[in-house]
Amino acid sequence: MSKQSLDFSGLGQAFFKARTSRGWTIDSVVADTGLSKATVSRAERMCEDTPVNLQSGVILCQYYGIDPVKYLFHGNTPLKHVEILEEKIEARI
């Protein structure tokens, strides 16, 4: 999967929003998850240049109850491909 397939920024924002909406501090997330403060902070600022490793991302998704599938494909979902193909077929008819 290429980097373009994951919405890094959206996932990072989801981590930040999940933590702050609950009133949790980074230190409390660190204490609960065992991740480092730098990892949690980096995950919240995540972009293509500073992604966290898969294991840390999975831990945070589980901890916050975030479905990581929502951030896969970055607007390039299999359903989008079907829509494009259907449009092409209709255009030929």
C-alpha positions in Angstrom: 0.0 0.0 0.0 1.4 3.4 -0.9 1.6 6.3 1.4 -1.2 7.9 -0.7 -3.5 5.1 0.4 -3.7 6.3 4.0 -5.1 9.6 5.2 -2.3 10.4 7.7 -3.6 13.9 8.5 -7.1 12.7 9.1 -6.0 9.9 11.4 -3.8 12.2 13.4 -6.7 14.6 13.8 -8.9 11.8 14.9 -6.4 10.8 17.6 -6.2 14.4 18.8 -9.9 14.9 18.8 -10.6 11.6 20.6 -8.1 12.5 23.3 -9.0 16.1 23.9 -12.8 15.6 23.7 -12.5 13.2 26.6 -10.3 15.7 28.5 -7.4 13.3 28.6 -3.8 14.4 28.7 -1.0 12.9 26.6 0.5 11.8 29.9 -2.6 9.8 30.7 -2.6 8.1 27.3 1.1 7.3 27.8 0.3 5.7 31.2 -2.6 3.7 29.8 -1.0 2.5 26.5 2.7 2.2 27.3 3.6 4.3 24.3 6.1 7.0 24.6 5.0 10.7 24.9 6.9 11.4 21.7 4.9 8.6 19.8 1.5 9.9 21.0 2.4 13.4 20.2 3.8 12.5 16.8 0.6 10.4 16.1 -1.6 13.4 16.7 0.5 15.5 14.3 0.8 12.7 11.8 1.4 13.5 8.2 3.1 11.6 5.4 6.5 12.8 6.6 6.1 11.7 10.2 4.0 8.6 10.4 4.0 6.4 13.4 4.7 2.7 13.1 1.8 0.3 12.5 1.8 -1.2 16.0 1.5 2.2 17.6 -1.2 3.3 15.3 -3.2 0.1 16.0 -2.8 0.6 19.8 -4.1 4.1 19.6 -7.0 3.1 17.3 -8.0 0.4 19.8 -7.5 2.7 22.8 -9.6 5.5 21.3 -12.1 3.2 19.6 -11.3 4.5 16.1 -11.9 2.4 13.0 -8.7 2.7 11.0 -10.4 1.5 7.9 -12.1 4.9 7.6 -8.6 6.4 6.9 -7.5 3.8 4.3 -7.5 4.5 0.6 -7.7 8.3 1.2 -10.7 8.9 -1.1 -9.6 6.1 -3.4 -11.9 3.4 -2.2 -13.0 0.3 -4.1 -16.5 1.8 -4.3 -15.1 4.9 -5.9 -13.5 2.7 -8.5 -16.9 1.1 -9.2 -18.5 4.5 -9.6 -15.9 5.6 -12.1 -16.2 2.4 -14.1 -20.0 2.7 -14.1 -19.7 6.3 -15.4 -17.3 5.2 -18.2 -19.7 2.4 -19.2 -22.7 4.7 -19.3 -20.7 7.2 -21.4 -20.1 4.5 -24.0 -23.7 3.5 -24.3 
